[in-house]
Amino acid sequence: MPSNETRVTVVGMTCQHCVASVREEIEELTGVTGVDVDLDTGAVVVAADREVPLAEIAAAVDEAGYALAE
């Protein structure tokens, strides 16, 4: 299976609970195989077996209560 990686920056995360919330919401997206979240930088790497549209990632991050950096 091909692997697709998408990198985004999430703003507003301040603790490990924030990280867990963002990770859990993104992991629910179809095709996602892994999510790496860096609390210090806000960097999020989404690995998937399909190309996950940025709008889907943004919606998942919003559901967790955060936003993508502009």
Buried (B, 14 or more C-beta within 10 A) or exposed (E): EEEBEBEBEBEEBEEEEBBEBBBEBBEEBEBBEEBEBEBEEBBBEBBBEBEBEEEBBBBBBEBBEBEBEE
